[in-house]
Amino acid sequence: MSFGKRNPTVQPAPERRGAPREKADAIGHIHERGKTPVRCVVVEYSTTGAELQMPSIFGIGNTFELSVSGRTHHARVVRRAPRTLFVAFR
């Protein structure tokens, strides 16, 4: 009988993202019709979505245009956290 630390064999959760994300650390802008663009930091970025951080997510709708590095994406919010939006590109 062993009384040491238990070392269970845990399998990593399967990847659910459509494409692998890479660290980006780039500045982006959220554009919504009739509103001033909101500056954000793109933390992770892929061909199918991104993780965005900003001082406040209050007032940001569920769909918007995201411009980053000269490219514009139609984005849809899939998850919200304090100061963070996770978006999928349409």
Order of alpha helices (4+ residues) and beta strands (2+ residues): beta-beta-beta-beta-beta-beta
